Amino acid sequence: MFVAMNRFKVLRENAAAFEAMWLARNSTLHQMPGFMTFQLLKTSDDAEPMLYSSYTLWARKADFEAWTRSTQFRASHDRAEQRAPLSVGQPQFEGFEVLQALSAPLAPREAAE
């Protein structure tokens, strides 16, 4: 598996607009082979600038790389370039190969009524 993250520094006065932009977007990640999950992460409200991270999990690094060459990727980033910047500087990309993954066991089903 491969984790792709972008870290964003956002001034507190831009935080609501930054979050609204992400929450309102029409994502096409689910259309991409190998895409597993996406999360938008936020630090505590007392940080200045506030730190956010977009987290995507891919089956393979090659799947992520295919996403970066896709028409869906270009379309989503073209929209971003048309907006006024809400973050301080450029996002910082970090990519990780997953060496170990642990999951909580599934909870047993509740007894029927």
N, C-alpha and C positions, 0 to 999 in steps of 0.2 A: 504494500500500500504506500501511497505518497500523500503527504500533507502539504498544501500550498497556503501560505498566509501572507497577507498584506497588512502592515501596521500603519495606522493613520494617527497623526497628532492634530487635534481639533481644539481650537479655542472655545472656551465655555459658551461664549455668545453665539457660536455657530453650531453647537451640539444638537439642538432641537432640529435645525434644518438638515444637518448631516444624517441624523437618525431617520427623519421623515423621507429623505431621498432614498435611502437604502430600503426602508420598509415599503415604499410605494413602487419600487422598480418591478418590472416584469422580467423575471429571471428565466433564462433558457437553459440553465445548467442541467436540469433534469433530462434534456434532450441528448446530452452527450454520453457516448459510451464510456463506461468506467466511472462515471460520477457516482459518489456514494452519499455525501452529506455536505451541507453548508451551515455555518453558524456565523453570526455577527456578534463579536465580543466587545464588551465595554468595561473599562476600569472604573474605580470608584469616582463618584461625582466631585471629590475634593482635589483631584489631580488637575494641574494646569501646566501645559495643555492636557486635555483629556486624551486618553489613548484608546483607540479602537483597533480591532483586528478582524479581518475577514478570514475565515477558516474553511477550507474545502478539503475533503477527503476523497481520494481517487483510488481506484483499484490498482493502477500502475502509474508510474511517472510518465510513461508514453501516452497514457490517456489524458493527463494534464497538458502535456505538450501539444497534443492534437487539439485540445480546447483552445490553446493560445494561438493556433493557426486557423481557427474556424471562422466562418462568417458570423456566427453568434457572438464570438468574442469581440470581433471588430465592431459589430453593431452596438454592443453594450458599452464599449469604451469610447466609441464616437459620441454617444449621448453624454458621457461624462465630460468629454472635452468641450462640449457646447455650454456647460454650466459654469457659473462663477465658482472658483475654488473655495471649498469649505474647510479644507485641511491646510495645515502649515507645511509647506514643502511637498515633495513627492512621497507617495506611500513607499514603505520599505518592504520589499519582497523577501520572504524566507521560505525555503523549500526543504522538506525533511522526508527521508525514507523512514518508514515505520519499522522499527526493529522488534518491538513487542507491543501487543495490544491485549488488554484485559477488559472483560465486560462483566457486569453484575449478572448473576444468574436470574433467569426469568422467575418472577414471583408466581407461586401456585395460584391457580384460579380460585376465586372465592366460591365457597359452597353455594349451590343454587338455593335461592330462597330457603 
